Amino acid sequence: MIRGVVEVQTYSGYKGGEEPRKVKTESGWMRVRILDRWIEEDESTRVRSSCFRVIDESGNTCTLRYYHGLKVWYCL
């Protein structure tokens, strides 16, 4: 899976929280399944991020982080 800034397709349920469903890779869109989720807040900047540990169709895992203030997804 690509590391750094990534393009993510999400799903927002009735509560409005976005969850990753697909990540764009070199070969196209790949479905992901959420293994774990948590919210972090940077103490110095007060920027909140939603974090998701995901696994893709090939069995690769990564942490997807969505920075709410920046509206950007990162794959770590």
N, C-alpha and C positions, 0 to 999 in steps of 0.2 A: 504494500500500500504506500502511496505517496506520503512523504513527510513534509510538514510546513503548511502553508495556507492551502485549503482544499475547498472544492465546491461540494455542497451537501444538499440532498433533497430531504426535506423533513416532513413530519406529520404533527399537526397541532390538534390535540383532542379538545374536549369541551372545556378543559381547564386552561387552555391557551399555551401551555408549555410545549416548546418544540422538541421533538425527538428525531434523531437521525434515522433515516430509512435506507438511503443510498449514498455512496461516495463516488465521485468521478475519478477514474483512473486513466492511465494511458490508453487502455483498451476499451473504455466506455464506462457505463454506470455499473457498480457492483453493490448488491444488497448487503446490508449489515444487520446484525442482531445485537441488541444491547445485553451485555453481561452484568454491568454495574453502572450506577450513576450517583453523582454527588454535586454539590454546589460549593464553589470556593470564592473567597473575596480577598483581594490583595489589600493588606492592611495599610500600605502607604498611599496607594492611588484610589482605594475604595472601588475598584472595578470588579464587578461580579462576573463569574464565568460558570457555565454549566458544563460538567465533565461527564463523558460517557466512555466506558471501556466497552469496545465492540469487537466482534469477530466477523470477518467477511466470508463469502462463499468458498474461498480457498483455504480457510482455516487460519488466516493471518489475523493477529490481534493488534489493536492500537488504542490509544486514548484520543478521542475527539473532544476538543474544548471549544465552546462557543462563548466568545466575549460579547456580553450584552451591549456595552457602550459602543464598541467598535463594529458590531454586527458582522463578525468575521469568524469562520471556523478554522481551526488548526488541527492537524493530525500530528501527535507526538509519538 
